[in-house]
Amino acid sequence: MSQNYTGSNSPLMTTEPYKELPANTYVESVSDSRKVDESKNNGGIQPFLNDETTPTLSVADAIAQMLENLGVSYAFGVAGGAMASLWGALSNSSIEVLNFRHEAGAAFAATEAYFANNRPTVVFTTAGPGITNALTGLFAARGEGAKVILLSACTSAPQRGRWAIQETSTYTLPSGGIFTSGALFNYAITIESAAQLPQIFRKLALAMAQPGGFVAHLSIPTAVQTSLVEDVALPQLDVSPFPMTASKEAIAKSVELLSSGPFAIWVGFGARDAAAEIRQLAEKTGAAVICSPRGKGIFPEDHPQFVGVTGLGGHASVLTYMEQQPPLRTLVLGTRLGEPTSFWSSALVPKGGFVHVDIDPEVPGVAYPHVETFGVRSDIKAFVEELLQQLPDAPDSTTLSLPRPERKAIEPAPDVDYPVRPEVLMAAIQKIIVEGSDAIVMAECGNSFTWSTHLLQFAEANRYRVSTGVGAMGHAVTGVLGAALANNTKAVGIVGDGAMLMNNEISTAVKYKIPAIWIVLNDARYNMCHQGMKILGLKGADATLPPTNFAMIARGMGAEAIVVVRESDIEAALEQAIASSVPFLIDVVIDADRPAPSGGRNKSLAAQGVKSSPAKSAAKQVSFPMV
């Protein structure tokens, strides 16, 4: 749910100008009543000497205390001179500070740490490129529904427009969207005075107690970080999380609609905290259950009422069910039904439409605007608990035999079991990682996503993580650190070679002894692009990569690693990785020509107008002007 707060009209507005000061010099608060003639104190800066009431808490220290009070355990980022004081304050607090190699990786890790322990996390950056490098990861945090606070440095007021090193101001960066609330940040503000801190703390505390995600940006000028907090009392807000419950009328209407005929349940990631209640509801009513890719495991995939996963990497069994045993309505719980979940397919629309429950009132009806939809704004768990009280039990005779996700038998290994077939790799991961450990499993975007989503099975919530809305390469590669750290367990990233080359944090995992495991599908291609272009009939584009030995790279950074080229060696390699106490990489040379289960994505692209290239002979010659 989006909670938009608006700060000042100008995110980089100034009050009294700040100057860089020598060490042990105190800065007067803007709200201080003991102001003196500015002509005698360097533009409003008043040192406090020999004063028993001299404040000792800096803005940076106050912010660190504020974050501790909000329940923050981890801060991920890349430091720099412009935020040295803030970095020092975080480092001397109870918050564990982790220095990453790239700000995007830090933001992805912060996102996954939030989902691992359900506590807000911090990303910290210096000025200029520190902020812009982090934006992709923060964009993903907003899209995934995480609670993340960005702390960044910006140029102090007197230096703005004077081309300071890594100047960060309206002279160099657009203020709208980066330093203001909007599509990227639920709340954004530049802190120009200690007097702003109580109101900022209040807004953040209330936002963290709200259901749903919240991404904030606090930008602190370098000089303001060291200014002292005087006569500013930080509020002690004890705000407990609270559910958003539906009205009695909405519950009654939902019961009426769902009681009028058979219904299915479509489970999304937003329902992850209601797994037990959803299972009770399904078993009470006999409803078939389908799920989004991010919703895998919320309803056990080995349950007889589970039909399959929809969307990218999904199962044909869902379409079989909709054709052969169509429900009258579908109860949608915590999913936007966007393209990765539905491909906006009309085949997934029941005759009576949807009862769509979400904490964001703008979600119901967006994906299928022409379908009858009864939208309910509510916390999923609270809503399902009400249904359990009011919906009648289904007669045993109405429980039908439902289609099950297709599981093709794996053909016997060829005489030379090289290279590794992806489906064989997934079977080994299922046995050793999913069923043989409690590790969190993450899949990178691309073919890693489709193979994992289609073939792996989970029987519990919060074991499987994928990013569907943003789908940034490098999310799982680096996010696996945050998941392992915050959950205090192994976390496994199933990733492609392209993503591993783009943004990895092996060095960071080694430094902090984080038990992350990377399973690299090494096929020397951006293979989703390569296979997709071939299927769509688009020729001439090159998606190949030079062969890379990722195990050698990982060992060079201090991790343990092994190369697997034969199917007979997979299980032993996985067992070795799970048993290891240090970061571990498995470099699996896979068969690049095995078609990944991503046909739905290609059909969706074709439906959106992507067409094959015309023959060169028929192509119209285009003349470009000489410039």
N, C-alpha and C positions, 0 to 999 in steps of 0.2 A: 504494500500500500504506500502510495506516495504521500508524504507529509511535507508540503512546501512552506518553508519559512523564509521571510524576506528580511535581509539586514538593512544596512544603510542604502540610500539611493545610489550612491557611488561607492563601489567596493574598495576603491583606493583613495577615499576621501582623507583629508588630513585635519588634525586638530592643531595643537601646538606642535611646531616642528621639532623633530628629535635630531640630536647630533650624536655622533659616535664619541664616547667618553673613555678616558683612561680607566684602568682597573680601580675598584674601590670607590668609584664616584657614584653617587646616588642621584636618581632622576625624580623630579617632583611629579606626582600624579596630577593629571589634568583636573581632577576634582578637588585637589588640595586647596584649602582656603588661605594658606599662608603664601600667597603669590607676592612676588616682589617686582619691582620695575624691570621689565624685560630688557631694557637697555643696559642693565647692570648684571644680568645673570645669563647671558648667552642664549637669548631667545626662549626664555621660559624654563630653563633648566636650573634648578636650585639644589646645590649640594647641602645635605644635612650633616653638620659637623657638631660633635659634642652635644647631641640631643638624645636624651634617654628614650624618647619615643621613636627613634629612627627605625623605619621599616626594614626588614631583612629578607622578605619574601619577594623574589622576582616574578615577573609575569611567566617566564618559562617554568619556574618551580610550581607556581599556582596551577598552570595547565597540567603539569604532570600529576599533581594531587587530584585535580578534577577528573583526570582519566582513571586514576586508581579508584576513585569513588564511583565511577561508572562501571567498574568491574573489568576494565581492560587488563589482560594478562600479558599480551604480546604486542610489540611494535616492530614492524618490518620496514626496512628502507635502505637508502644510500645517503650517507651523511655528506656534509659540505660546509665550507666556512660560513656561509650566510645563516646557517641554522645551528652553529656550534653550541650556543647557549642552550637551545632547546634540546639538542642531542645530549648535552651533558646532564640536563635536568631529568630526562627520561632514563638515562643510564644510571643515575643515582636514586631512582625510585624503585618500587617493587616490581615494576614492569620489566619483563625480559626483552631486551633490545637485540635484534638480529640485523646485522649489516649484510645486505644482499649485493649481488654483482650488477643488478639492473633493477630500476624502479618498477618496471612492469612485472618482473618476477616477484618482487616484494608484494605488489598489490594482489597478484593471483594467490600467493601464499596466504596473505591476510584474509582473502575471501574464503579460502578453504579451511583456514583455522576457525573462522566464525562458524561454519557449518559443522565442524568437528566437535566444538564444545559449547556452541550457542552463546558465546560471549563476544561483545564488540571488540574489534581489533583496530590497530592504528597502523597507518602507513606514513612514514616521514620522508620528506625530500628536501633538498636544498632548492635554491632559486632556479629560474630559467629552465634548462633542460631537465632538471630533476622533476619539475612539475609535469612537463609535457611527456616525459618518458613514462610517467605513472598513469597517464590518462586512459590507456587501453585497459589496463587491469582494473581501474576504478569504474570504467564503463561496464566491464564484466560484472563487477560487484553489484552495481545498480541493477543490471539485467537479471542477475541470479537471485537477488533479494537478500543480500548480506547486509550486516550492520558494520560499516567501516568508516573510520574518521581519518581524513588526510590532514596531516600537519605539514605545512610548507613554509619556507622562508620567502620573503619578498624584499625588495629594495626599500630602504628607509626614506621617509619623505624628503629630506633635504637633498638626497642624491638622485631622485627620480628625474629622468630626462637628461641626465648628465653623462650617460653611457658608462654607468658603473659596470663592474665585472658581472656578467650574467644578469644584467639588469632585468628586473621583473616588475613591470608597472604597465600602466595603460599606454606608455610610449612603445612598448615592445610586445605586449600580448593583449589580445582582446579580453576585456573584462567580462563581457557577457558570456555566461556558460562556464567559465573557469573560476571566476571570483564571485559569481552570483548564483542564486538558486535557479534551477531550471531542469532540463532534461538529464543532465549529468549528475548534478548534486541536488539532493533534497534540500540542503541548507548550506549556504556558503557565506562567509563574511571575512573581512580583513580586520584584524584586531589592531586598533590604533591607540587604545587606552586601556589600562587596567580596570577602569570603571565599567567596561563592557563585559567583564568576565562573569559576574553573577547571572546576567540575563542569558548569556551564551550557555552557561552551565545548565540553567533551568531548561532551556530549549532542548539541549542534548539529552538530559535525563528523561524528559517526557517522551522524546522520540525513541529512545532505547527501550522504553516500556511498552511502546505501541507494537502490535503485531506487524509482521512484514519487515521488509528491508528498509535501511536508511543509510545513505552515504552523505557525509558532511565534509566540508573543506574549511579549515581554519588556516588562514594565511597570516603570518606574524612577521612584520618588518624586523630586520636584524636588531635595530636599536631598541625596539619595543620589548624584545625578548629579555633584555637585561634591566629594563625599567622596573621600579619597585612598586609593590602593591601596598597602598596606604589607605586606611579608612575604607577598605572594600571588604565586606564580609561575604565569603563564598557560602552559598546556601547549602544546608545539609538536607538534600532531598532524598527521601527514601521512597522511591516510586516502584511499586511492585508491578510486574507484568499483569495485564488484564486481558481477558478474551473479549472479542467483539461479537456480541450475540445478536441473532436475528430477532425481529419482532415476532410476537405471537401470531400476527396475521400472516407473515411470511412462512412461518412453520406450518400453520394450518393449510395454506395454499399448497405448499410442497407436499404435504401428506396427501391432500386430495388428488393432486396430479399423479403422484407415484403409486397411489392405490388403485388407479383406474385401469391398470394393465401391467404386463411384465415390464420391468425396467432393467437397464444395465447401469453399472457404476464405472465411470471413467476417472481414474485416479491420477492426479498430478503431483508434482513436487511440493506444492503448497499444503498437501495433506499429510506430510511426513510425520507430524506429531500426533496423528490420529489413527495410526496403523491398527491398534487393537480394536478400536471402535468400528472402523470400516470392515474389519473381518467379521465382527459380530453382526453388523448390518447385513452383509452379504449372506451369511449363513442363516440369519433369521428370515430373510426374504427370498432366498434362492436366486438372487441377482447374479448375472454374469459380470465379471470384472475384467476391465482392460486398463492399461496404464500408458502414460507417456514415457519416453525414454528416461527422463529424470525421475520418474515415479517408480522405477523398477525396485521391487523388494518391499514396498510399502504394504502391498498385498502379496502373500507368498506365491512365488511363481510355480511352486509344485502343488498348489491347491487345486482340487478338481474344478473349482468355479473360475479359475483364472484362464482367460481365453488367449491373451497375448499382449504384446507391446504394439502400440500404434506409431506411425510416423517413421522417422529416419532409423533404419536398421530394424524395423518392426517385423511383424509376423503376418503371413497371409491368412492365418487362422481367424484373425479379427474380421476380415472381409467375408470369410466363409460363414462366420456366425451371423453377421449382419444380413447376409443373403438368405440363409437357411432358417434362422431362428430370430428374426428381427424383433427387438424390444419396441414397445410403444414409445417409451421415452428413455433418455439417458440422463442420469444424475452425474453432473460434472463437478469434481471436487478439486479445487486448487490447481488448475491449469488454464493457461490462456487459449489453448487450442490453436496455437500458431502453426506456421508451416512445419517446423520440425516434429510437431506432435500429430498433426492431422493432414498435412499437405492440402488443407481446405477441401478435402474430398467429400463429395456429396454422398458417397457410398457409406460414410460413417454417420450420416444424419438419420435419426429414427423418425418415423411418421409423425409422432406427437411433439417432436422437438426436444429441447433441453431444459432441465432444471439446473441452473449453473450457480454454484456457490463459490464466492471469492471474497477476500477482504478488500479488494479494490473494486469499487462500484462501476468502474469503466470497463472492466474485463468482460462480463457477460454480454454476448451479442456482437462483439467486435470481429471475431474470426468468421462467424457465419451470420452476417447482418440480415439476411433474408429468411432465416430460420426462426420459428417461434421459440422464444427463450424466456423463461421466467428466472430473472436474476435475483439472487439473495446475497446480501452483504453480511458475511458472518465469518467468525473463526470456524474452521472446518470441524475441529473436535467438538466444540459446543453444539454445532448444528447436528452432527451425527448422533450425539447423545440424546438430543430431543427426538430425532426420528426413531431411535431405538425404543423410546418410551411410547410412541404413538402409532407406528406402523404395525399392522398385524403380521403374525407369522404366516409364512407361505405354506400351503398344504404340501405334504411330502410328494404327492402325485405330480406337482407342477415342476419338480426339479428334473430338468432334462439333462441328457448327456451332451456336454458342450464340446465344441472343437478345442483342440489343444495346440499350443505352438509347435510348429513342425520341427522335428529333430531328425535330420537325415543321418543315416548311418555313415560313419567314416569308412571310406574304402580302405582295404589293406594297403600297407605301405609298399611302395614300389621297390624293386630290387635295390635301387640306390636311393636311400631316404634323404635325398638332398635335392633342392632346398626344402625348407620346412613349409608344409601347407598351413595356412592360417587357421583352418578349422581344427587341425591337430593341436596347434599351440593353444587355442582356446579351450579345448577339452582338458589339456594338462593344467591350465590355469584354474579351471573349474574344480578339478580334483585337489590340487595342492594348495592353491591360494584361497578360493572361495569356500570350499568345504573343509579344508585342512587347517585353516587359520582364522583369526578374527580381523585380519587386515582390511582396511578400507581400500577399495579398488576404484581407480579413476581411469577414464578413457579420454584420450586426446581427440580433438576434432579430426575429421578425415576418415579413412578406412579403419583406423583403430577404433573409432566410435561405432561404426556399423558392425564390424565383426564382434565387438564386445557386447553391444546391446542385443544383437540377434542371438548369440550363442551362449552367453553366460546366463546363469539363473541364480536369483537371490531370494532367500526366504525371510529376510528381515530388512527393515528400513535402515537408511543411513549407512549402508555398506557400499553403495555404488554411486559415483558422482560423475556426471558429464555436464558440459555447458552447451546449451542448445540455442539460447537467444543470441548471444554474441559469437560464440564458437571461435574464439581467438586461438590461433596456434601458439603453443607455449603455456596455455592455461594449466593443463594437467602436468606438464613437464616440471613446472615450478610450483604449482599448487600442491603437489604431493608433499612438499616439505611442511606446509602449514597444517595439512591434515594429519601427518604423522606426529608433529610436535604437539598440537593441541589435543589430540586424542590419546597421546602417550602410547602409541602402538605402531605397528608397521603400517605403511601406506604404500600402495603399488600403483604406479603410473604405467598404463599401456599406451605407448606413444609411437608416433611415426618418426622416421629418420629426418624428415623435413622439419618437424617441430623441434626435435632434439638439436638440430643445427641452429635453429632460430634463437632459442632462448632457454638455456638450462642453468640450473643452480647447483650443479654437482659440488663445486668448490664450497658453496655455502653449507651444504649438507655435511661435508667433511669437517668444516670448521666447528660446527655446533653438534656434531655426532648425532645427526637426525637419521633415524632408520628408514630412509626412503629407498624404494626399489623401483628401478626403471626397467621395463621390458620393451625394448626397441624393435619395432617391426621394420627391419632394414631391407628395403627393396630398391634402393637407389632411384626413387621416384617420389614426386608428389602424386601418389598413385590414385587418389580419388579424382584428381584433376585429369590424370592420364587416362584412366578407364572411362571417366565420364565423357571426356571429349570424344573418345572412340565410339562410345554408344550413341552419342548425339550426332555423330557423323561430321564432326568438326576436325579438320585436318591441318597439319602444319605447325601446330603449337608444340613446343618442347617442354616437357615436365620432368625430364630426367635429371639426376644428380650424380656427381662423381661418387664412386663407391667409398664408403667411410668406415673405418674401424673404430666404433664407438667404445669398445672395451679398452682399447689402447688409450683413448682420450680420458676415459674415466680413471684408469689406473694412474695416468699422468697427473691427475688432480688429487689422488690420494684415496680414491674409492676402490672397492673390490669389484672385479668385473670378469665376465666370461663370455666367449663367443660360442654360439650354438649354430651349427650348420646342418645337423642331422636330427631327425625326429626322435630317434632313440635316446638322445641326450637331453631332451627338454625337461623331463620330470626331475632328473637329478640336479639340473641347474636351478630349477625353481626351489627345490628343497634346500639347496645350498644358500640361496638368497634369503629364504625365510629364516634359516638358522643363524645367519650372520648378524653381528651386532653393530655393523657399520653400514654406511651407504653402499648399495650394490646395484650394478647394472648388468643386464643380460642382453647381449647383442644377438638378435635372432635373424639370421638370413632367411627371408621368407620367399615363397614363390610369388613373384610379382604379377603373374598372369592369372592367378585364381580370382575370379570375379567376386568382388565384395557385394554383400546384400544391400545395395543402395539403389535398387531400381525405382523405388518410390520417389527419391530425390530427382533422378533423371527425368521421370515422367512429369514431375512438378515443374522443372525447368522448361521442358518442352511446352507445357501448357501455358507458361508465362511468355512464350515467344522466342525461346532459344532454338535456332534452326541450324541445319547443316550448312556448311559452306558451299556456295555454288562452284561449279567446275571452273577452273582457271580460264578455259577457252571461252566460257560464257560471261566471264566477269567484265564489267564495263571498265574501260581505261579511265583513270582519273588523273588529271594534270594538277600538280601542285605549283603554286607560284614560286618564283625564285625570290628569296628574301635577302 
